[in-house]
Structures are given as structure tokens and as C-alpha cells.
């Protein structure tokens, strides 16, 4: 007669590969940045929409109209959120078109 001993399963003791980090522990290059568009009295809605569609990755015309109206009503609207380098490029392109825009860490 053969007797085999089977042990109970054990719980893993290793720490997770990608533990959740607090903002203080996250390197700046991985934090998202936001590009903000400010209302102005000299650019037309149509021009603002064209600029947003042209320069903001993934921006549809419908989304651009919503962003333009939000900036008009509230004075400012978020147009893009992503890596710092891309946010700076989007902001620079919008400012180059004559729009009032800035970017900051979210």
C-alpha cells in the first residue's frame, strides 16, 4: 500500500510586480499632464474647433465643439491629458494658432 501526503496550498509571499504607488512615489515622467484652453473674445468657435481637431490627438469635431463651449461658458476647459512631452507639444501648437492655452501636471 502506497500513502502519499498532500499539503495544503500556500499563499504567495512575494510582493506584487507592479504595486500601486502614491503620487509622491511616481516619477514625473509617468504622471499625466493636462492642456487647458482658455476663453478669448477674438477667435471664432469654428476656428477653435478646427485647431482642436487638428492638434489634439483623438479629438473629434463633436468633442471639440463641447470643449469650445465649455471654455466659453466656464472660462477654461481641459483639452488633452497625457504624458508631459505630448501635452507640451499640444499646448505649443494651440498657442501657435493664437489660442490661449497652458499645460500643467494633473
Protein Blocks (a to p, Z undefined) as FASTA:
>chain_A
ZZdddddddddfbdcfbdcddfklpcfklpccdddddddfkbcfklmmmmmmmmmghiaf
klmmmmmmmmmmnopacfbdcdfklmmmmmmmmmmnopacddddZZ
